[in-house]
C-alpha cells in the first residue's frame, strides 16, 4: 500500500490543500488528479489512493472552500475551480495528467481538460448527470444553503442522508471517517452544488475528444447519467448496479481495477 501525505500550495484563491500518494519507484504513468463530490473533500479518496499510488502518482485536491483549502472571495464557477487546480499543476510542474472526478468533481475534470487540453490525457467521471432546466431548478432548491440549527439537529439530518445513500456493506466507521468533511463551512458548503448546476456537462462533452470513462453507480443521479451517451465523442458509460456512495471504500479493489484498466489501456 502507498502512503498518503498531505500538502499545501499557493493558488489564485489562497492555499489549496491536497493529498498525495507516490509509488516507491519512479513510474512512467501519468499522475492521476482526483476531484471530490460536494460538499466533501479529498478525504473520500484516501483509501483508494493507497491502492492506486502503488503504480502511479495520485493527487486528491480539496476544492477551494472545501476541506482545508482556502475559500474564494465569492461563489465560484466550475471554471474557477478548474483554474485553481491549473495553478496547482503549475506549482507541481506536472506536464501531463489523467483526471478523475466524482459528481461536482467530474465537471471540474471536464473543464480542466477544456482549459488545458495539452495537459489532460484521459478522463474518468463518477456520474455525469444531464438535467433539464426544470430538473436543475429542482436540484438548486434541494441543495440551497442549509441553516444550522441551534440544537444540532441539522447534523442528524445530514448523517441520516449519508446513511440513506450509502451502499450495502458500508460500515458506520467508514461513514464517520468522511462525515466531518460534509459538515465543514456550512455557510458556503452550497457553493459546490451551485457551481455544478450552472455548468453544462452536455456542452463540455460535445467539445472533448479525449477518451472518457463514465462510471455510473446506483446513487442519487443514477437515472440522469445515461443521457450523457448522446454527447460522448470518445467514451463509454459503465453502469455499476448496487454500488452507491461509499463504494470507493467498500469496493476499493474493484474500483482500482477499473481505473487501472482504463488508464493503462493503449
Residue pairs with C-beta under 8 A, 6 or more apart in sequence:
1 50
1 51
1 53
1 54
2 21
2 22
2 23
2 24
2 49
2 50
2 51
2 52
2 53
2 54
2 58
3 21
3 22
3 50
3 53
4 19
4 20
4 21
4 46
4 49
4 50
4 53
5 19
5 20
5 21
6 17
6 18
6 19
6 20
7 17
7 18
7 19
7 20
8 15
8 16
8 17
8 18
8 68
9 15
9 16
9 18
9 87
9 88
9 91
9 92
10 16
10 87
10 91
11 64
11 84
11 87
11 88
11 91
12 83
12 84
12 87
13 64
13 65
13 69
13 70
13 71
13 72
13 73
13 76
13 80
13 84
14 64
14 69
14 70
14 71
15 69
15 70
16 61
16 62
16 64
16 69
16 70
16 84
16 85
16 87
16 88
17 41
17 42
17 61
17 62
17 67
17 68
17 69
18 42
18 59
18 60
18 61
18 62
18 88
19 42
19 43
19 45
19 46
19 49
19 59
19 60
20 57
20 58
20 59
20 60
21 49
21 50
21 52
21 53
21 57
21 58
22 53
22 57
22 58
23 53
23 54
23 55
23 56
23 57
27 55
27 56
27 57
29 55
29 56
29 57
29 263
29 264
30 56
30 96
30 97
30 98
30 121
30 122
30 263
31 56
31 57
31 58
31 59
31 94
31 97
31 98
32 52
32 56
32 57
32 58
32 59
32 97
32 98
32 99
32 100
32 259
32 263
33 59
33 60
33 61
33 85
33 89
33 97
33 98
33 99
33 100
33 109
33 112
34 42
34 45
34 49
34 58
34 59
34 60
34 61
34 99
34 100
34 101
34 102
34 105
35 61
35 63
35 85
35 99
35 100
35 101
35 102
35 104
35 105
35 106
35 108
35 109
36 42
36 43
36 44
36 45
36 60
36 61
36 62
36 63
36 66
36 67
36 102
36 104
36 105
36 181
37 44
37 102
37 103
37 104
37 105
37 126
37 192
38 63
38 66
38 103
38 104
38 189
38 191
38 192
38 193
38 196
39 66
39 181
39 182
39 184
39 185
39 189
39 190
39 192
39 193
40 66
40 67
40 178
40 181
40 182
41 62
41 63
41 66
41 67
41 68
41 69
41 181
41 184
42 60
42 61
42 62
42 67
43 60
43 67
43 177
43 178
43 180
43 181
44 102
44 178
44 181
44 248
45 58
45 60
45 248
46 60
47 248
47 249
47 252
48 248
48 249
48 252
48 255
48 256
49 58
49 60
51 252
51 253
51 256
52 58
52 256
52 259
52 260
55 260
56 263
59 88
59 92
61 69
61 85
61 88
62 68
62 69
63 69
63 81
63 84
63 104
63 105
63 108
63 192
64 70
64 71
64 72
64 76
64 80
64 81
64 84
65 71
65 72
65 76
65 185
65 188
65 191
65 192
66 181
66 184
66 185
66 189
66 192
67 181
67 184
71 185
71 188
71 191
72 80
72 84
72 191
75 188
75 191
75 194
75 195
76 191
76 195
77 195
77 198
77 199
78 104
78 107
78 108
78 111
78 195
78 196
78 198
78 199
79 111
79 115
79 199
80 195
81 108
81 111
81 195
82 108
82 111
82 112
82 114
82 115
83 115
85 108
85 112
86 112
86 115
86 116
89 97
89 116
89 119
94 119
95 119
96 119
96 120
96 121
97 119
97 120
97 121
98 120
98 121
98 122
98 123
98 124
98 263
99 109
99 112
99 113
99 120
99 122
99 123
99 124
100 109
100 123
100 124
100 125
100 126
100 259
101 107
101 108
101 109
101 110
101 123
101 124
101 125
101 126
102 126
102 127
103 126
103 127
103 129
103 196
103 221
104 192
104 193
104 195
104 196
105 126
106 125
106 126
106 127
106 128
106 201
106 214
107 195
107 196
107 199
107 201
107 204
109 120
109 123
109 124
109 125
110 123
110 125
110 201
110 204
110 205
110 208
111 199
111 204
112 120
113 120
113 123
113 208
113 210
114 204
114 207
114 208
117 210
120 210
121 210
122 210
122 211
122 212
122 213
122 262
122 263
123 208
123 210
123 211
123 212
123 213
123 235
124 212
124 213
124 214
124 215
124 259
124 262
124 263
125 212
125 213
125 214
125 215
126 214
126 215
126 217
127 214
127 215
127 216
127 217
127 219
127 221
127 222
127 224
127 225
128 201
128 205
128 214
128 216
128 225
128 228
128 237
129 201
129 221
129 224
129 225
129 227
129 228
130 201
130 202
130 224
130 225
130 227
130 228
130 231
131 139
131 197
131 224
135 224
136 197
139 193
139 197
140 193
140 194
140 197
143 190
143 193
143 194
143 197
144 190
145 186
145 187
145 190
146 154
146 186
146 189
146 190
147 154
148 154
148 186
154 186
155 183
158 179
158 182
158 183
159 175
159 179
162 175
162 179
162 182
162 245
163 175
165 219
165 220
165 244
165 245
166 175
166 244
166 245
166 246
167 217
167 218
167 242
167 243
167 244
167 245
167 246
167 247
167 250
167 251
168 242
169 246
169 250
170 245
170 246
170 249
170 250
174 246
174 249
174 250
175 246
182 189
201 228
201 231
202 227
202 228
202 230
202 231
205 212
205 228
205 231
205 232
205 233
206 231
206 233
208 233
208 234
209 233
209 234
210 234
211 234
211 235
211 262
212 232
212 234
212 235
212 236
213 235
213 236
213 238
213 258
213 262
214 225
214 228
214 232
214 235
214 236
214 237
214 238
215 238
215 240
215 258
216 222
216 225
216 226
216 237
216 238
216 239
216 240
217 240
217 243
217 244
217 245
217 247
218 239
218 240
218 241
218 242
218 243
218 244
219 243
219 244
219 245
225 237
226 237
226 239
228 237
229 237
238 258
240 247
243 251
247 255
248 255
